[in-house]
């Protein structure tokens, strides 16, 4: 039900998401309506991915480190154009025209995210509205930050409303550039206040570190396709253990991280530490993959006491079989540490695609949902996950020309 208590009609939205991996823009067209209990229902209609060209990716990486006012002004406009291209691609894949779409919900591209203070996503919504002829909802994170929250994770609401299991606790683990988890109680408990028990936070690197070392060490490659490189190397345990000592992993949730931590300098230091320990290029990739898996398991053992029965992986990392195998192995090692006391953990690791739809579309669908909630005047944040003072309607509306 909407805030006014009236039933909501079906609406089609296009969600746009570009994450810290800088691989490109995911765009998903989805139909939403509320069921008899007032819970949103989603049907994926179309999905596309607009890859960043090498020069575009370089511009974004440089903007995250330094730039002039002119640089930032131009990247804001140009990313808006790239976002519009992605939206039009998703609309075409679903056979939609502008009059069919209630709004485009654009996350934009994060240039800087400073939890507790400020957050900045570029991608001019006016350019998107002009090029697509659709209303645009954008700038979702800023309101949560203004309300004292981390501004992340925001996919939590979709995890709760669209992907919770009916009868048991579930962990929905995204492996985009940054790893983030939402631990959700059974959907059957939500009406009785169960959503207040939701726990969500960034677990550390998703594929940002793996992709970064591949790009640095293998000319012409942007990621480790199918985890083949990592599978051919050896893990440098000392480097993994050293990296796990970073203060972020000991910090209590709610917490979030991004490229402000996993920067080019961080990646260069990781490579140098690995090479100093005798690593060949494949060993560096294998070690980065192992760190990603171990960090994830470490965060669950530290901060997820709920009786999770399945861990559902999505994002680009879910399609890396070596990473998935290392995650399964990390959960089989008590507390992720040698010599630690055993802990029962019966959770099974599974892939989002086998339960719902193409997991690559999941985060774009999540922002389409946030756009739907904005249009129906409902909160898009989960305060228990972000740390905000309370629920807030997220995003700002840029209307199209009618």
N, C-alpha and C positions, 0 to 999 in steps of 0.2 A: 504494500500500500504506500502511496505517497504521503508526504507530511500532512496533506489536507484530509487524508482518509479516503480519497477517491482512487478507484482502480486505475492502473496505468495501461495505456494502449501499447501495442507493439511499436517499437522504434528500431530503426537500423542505424548503427553508428560504425564509424571506421576508427579503429585505434591505431596509433602510431607510437612506436617505441624504438629508440636507439640507445644502446647501453654502453657500458665502459669498455666492452671488447672492441668497439669501433669497427665492427665488420660491416655495418650498414644499418638500414632502417627496415624494421618489420612492420607490415601493415596488414591489418585484419578487419574484414567487414563482418559484422555480427548482428543478428536480430535479437532483441531483448523484449521480454514481457515479464509480468509478475504472475506467479502461480496463485493458487487459492489461499495459500498461507502468507502471501505478500512477499515471497522470496523471488528475486530475479532468476529467470531462466534464460539461457544463452544458446543460440544456434549459430555456429560458424558458417558463413556464407562464402567467403573467399579469403585468400591469403597470398601475399607476395612479399618478396624481400628485395629491396634496392641496395645493392652492395655499394660501399664507398670505393671510389677509385683511389689509387695510391696517393695522388696529389691532394685529394679531398681529406683522406685520413691524415696525411702529414700536416695539413692546415689545422685540423682539429687538435692534433697532438701538440703542435706549437702553441695554439691558443690556450691550451691548458697549462702551459708553462710560462708564457710571456706574450705580450702583444701591445699594440698601440690602440688608441681609441678607434682609429680608422680600421684596424684589423678586426676588432670586435664588432664594429658596426657592420662591416661587410660579411662576416661569418654569420651574424644573426640573420641577415637578409638571405644569404645563399642557402643556409640550412633550411630556411623556410621554403625555398624553391625545391630543394631535394625532398623535403617532407611532402610537399604537394605532389611531386612525381610519384612517390610511394603510395600516397592515398589514391591517386587516380588509377594506379596499377591494381590496387586491391578492388576498387570499384569495378574496373573492367573485368577482373577475374570472376566477379560475382554477378556480372551483367547489370550493374547499377548505374544510374545517372544521378546528377546532383539532387534532383527533386525527391529521390527515394531515400536520401540520407538525412537523418535528423541532425547530425552533427559529426564532425571529425574531432576526435579526442587525441590531442598531440602531447606526448610527454616532452618532446624536444630532445636535444642533445646536451647532457650535463657538461659544463665546462669547469664548474667548481661546486663543491658541496662541503660545507663546514657545519657539521651537526651542532645544533644548539644556537647557531648564529645566523647563517644565511645559506642560500642555495641558488644556483643560476643555471637555467636551461635555455639554450638558444634555439631559434627556429621561429621566425616572425609569423605569428598566427594570421596577421593581415595578408601576408603573401599567400598563405595556404587558402584563406577564404577567397581571395581574388582569383586564384588559379583554378580552384575546384568548384566555386559557386556554392559552397556549403558553409554553414555556421561552424565555428571552431571553438572548442573548449581547450584551454591550455594552462600552463603554469600551475600544475597541480600541487607541487611540493611546498610552495611558498606559504600557503595558509597554515599548514601544519607546523612549519618552523615558527611562524609568527605566534602560534599558540603554545610555544614552548616545546614542540616536538622535534624529533630528529629529521623530519621530512622524509623518512624512509623506515621500513619498507612500506610501499603503498600497494603492492600486489596482494597484501594481506587480505584486503576486503574481498577480492575475487576468490582467493583460496578459501575463505570462510563461506561465502555465499554460493559459489559455483562448484567447488571441488572437494568439499568435506565428505567424509564417509558417513553413511547413515547411522552406523552403530558403534564405531570405534574411533579412537584417536588416530590421527594421520599427520605425518610431516610432509609438507610439500616443499621440496628443495629445488630452488632454481640454480642453475649453473651457467649463468650468462657471464659477463665480464667479472662481476662480483657474485659470490655465492650468497644467497639469502634463504632463510627457512621460515615457514609459517607452520606452527604446531596448532592444529585445530581439533577441538572436541567434536564428538559426533553431531551431525546436523540435527538430529532429533532433540538435542539439548539447547539449541540456539534460542528458541522462543522462551525458554525458562531462564535466560540470562547466561547461557553457556558461552556466548561469545566473549564475555568478560574474562574467560580463562585463556583466551588465545595468547600465544607467545610467538613473537616474530623478531628477527634480527638478522643482520648480515654476519655470515659465518667466516668471511675472509675472502680470499681469491676464488673466483669461479674458473674462467679460462684466461683471465687477463695476464697472469704470469706465464702460463703455458704458451699462449700466443705471442707474448712479448719476447720470450727467449727464442722461439722458432723464427720470428722475423729478424731477430738480431744475428742468428747463427746460420740460417739457411736462406741464401739469396733466392728471391722469387717466391718463397712460401709465406703464407700469412697465418697458417695454423697447422697443427699436426693431424692431418686427415686420418680418421679411424684409429688414432693413437698408435700408428705404426712406428713412428720414431721412438716414442717413449717405450714401446714394447721391446725395442732392440737395444736399449741402454740399460745401465745399472743405476740404482738409487744410491746417492751419496748420503748415508744416514746422518753424518755429522752436520751436514748443511741443513737437512730437514729439521733436526733437533734444535739447531741454533735459531732458525727462522721461527720456530714455534715459541720462542721465548719473547717474541715481540709483545709489548704491553697490551695491544689490542685484544689478544686472545684471552687474557686474564680479566679484561674489563667486563663488568656485568651488563647484560642487556637492560633496557633498550640501547642499541648501538648500531651505527652504520659506518661504512667506509667506502672508498672509491679510488679514483685515479690520483687523488691528492696524496694517497699513501703508495699505491702501486704504480708509481711513475716510471719514466725511463731511467731515472737515477736508481730507483729500487731494483729494477730489472738488471741494470748494469752491475750493481753490487752483487746480486744473486749469481750472475754468471761468473763474476770474478771470484767469489767465494767457492763456487763449484770447481772452477778450473784450478784454483789453488790447492784443492783437495784431490787433484788428479783426474778431473772429469773430462771426457771427450764430449763433443757437441750432443750426441744422442743421450749421454749420461745426464747432461744439464736438463734436457727436456724430460727425461724420466724422473729426475729429482724434483723438478717443478710440478710434475703431475702427482708425485707422491706427496709433496707438501700440501697441494690442494685437497687431496683425499684425507690426509691425516688431520689437517686443520678442521675440516668439516666434522669428522668423527669426534675430535677433541672437544669441539663446541657443544655437540650433543651430550657427550658424557658429563661435561661441566654444567650445562645450563638447561637441559631438557629432561626433567624428572618424570614427565607425563608418560603413561603406558602406551607409547606409540607402537602400532602394529604394522604399519607400512611406511616406507620412505619413498616418495614419488619424485623421481628426478625429471627435470625439464631443462630447457635451454640448450645451447650448443654443446656443453659438456656432456649432456646425456647421450650424445651420439659419438662419444669417444669411448670405445670399448675398454681401452686400457685404464682410463680414469674410472670407469664404472667398476672394473674388477678391483682396482686399488681401494675404492670406497668400500666395497664388500669386505675386502681383507682388513681394512682399518676398523670396521665394526666388529670383526671377529677377534681383534686384539683387544683385550680388556683395557678400557679407558684410553686406548690408543698409545699406551706406553708399556715398554718392556718391564716385566716384574711387578706390574700393578695388580691389585687383587681382582679376581674375576667378578664380572657383573653380568647378570642375565640380560640379554637383549634379544628378544625374539622377532624384532622388526625385520621384515623382508624388504629388499631394495627392488624397486620396479620402475619402469619407464612410463612417463605421463602418456605418451602416444598410445600405449596399449590399453589405456583406460578411457581416454577422451578423444582428442584429435591431435593433429601435429603439434608437438610441444614447442616447436619454433614459434608458433602463433600465440602461445599462452600469455606472454607479457603484453603483447599488443591487444589481445582480448581483454586483459585486466584493465588497461587504460580505456578501452571502449566502455567497459562497465563503469569506470569512474565518471566518464562523460554522461552515461545514462543516469547515474545517481545525481550528478549535477543538474541535469535537465529536470529531474523529478524532485529536486530540492531535498536530497538525502545526504547524510554524511558519507564521505569516502575514506576517512581515516579510521583506524582502530587505535584508540588512545593507549591501550595496554601494550601495543606493539611499538608505536612511535614515541610515546612519552608525552604527547600533547595534553593540555589541560582538559580537553574534552572533545567530543565529536564535532567535526567541522565539514561544511559543504566545501569541496575542493574545486579549484579551477576558476578561470575567468573566461567569459564568453565574448567572442568576436563575431558579430553577425555578418552574414553574407549579404550581398546586394540582391534585393528581391525585385 
